[in-house]
């Protein structure tokens, strides 16, 4: 009878060797799934699941829009 339960559980969760393994490097972050439920996961995994906003790419500096002085002003 005990083996039947083990087989039933194994059938539901699958073979542990087929489970996805998280990347074991990087920064751990806390992600809120819903109010009151937080989990810790690696930042790369959270970004891949869409739970953490990916860092934005650096933009080039804005063009200087300051007006240049007029040569004939007040003349």
N, C-alpha and C positions, 0 to 999 in steps of 0.2 A: 504494500500500500504506500509506503514511503517513496518508493521509486516512481510510482504513478504521479505523485505530487511534484517530484523533481522533474519528471518529463513534461508535465503540464507547464511548470514555471519556465523551463528551458524553451519550450515551444513559444511562449509568449514573449520572452525577452530576447531570444535568439542566442547565437553562439557568442560568448564574450570576445573571441578572437576577431569577430567582424565589427566590433564597436569602433566608432571613430575616436581617434586619440587626438587630444588638443596639443597644439604646439607648446612645448615646455620652455619657452623663452619669451622674454618681453615683460611688459608691465602688467600687473594685476589691477583690474579696475572693478568697482562695484556698479552693477547695472540694475536699475529698477525695472522689473517686469510689469508690475502693477502695484497700486498703492499697498504698502506693507510687505511686499515681497521683493527682496533684493538677493542677487546672486553675485559671486565673485568669479570672474573669468579673465582670461588673458585678453589684452586690448585688441590683438589681431583677430581673435575669434569673435569678439563683440562687434568689430567693424564688419567682418564677413557675414555675420547674422543680421546686420542692420540695426543693432541695438546701441551702437556708439557712433557718433558723427566722425567721419574720417577727417583728418587735418586738411585744411584748405592749402592749395599750392600758393606759394608766395607770388604776389603780383609785382610787376615792375613799378618803380616809383612814379608817381603822377607827374605830368609835365607841369613846369612852372608857368602859371597863368598870370603872374603879376605883370601889370602893364609897364612898359618901358617908358622912361621919361621922354617927353616930346622936346626936340631940340629948339624949336622956335617959340615955345611958350613964354609969354611975357615980353616978347621982343617987339 
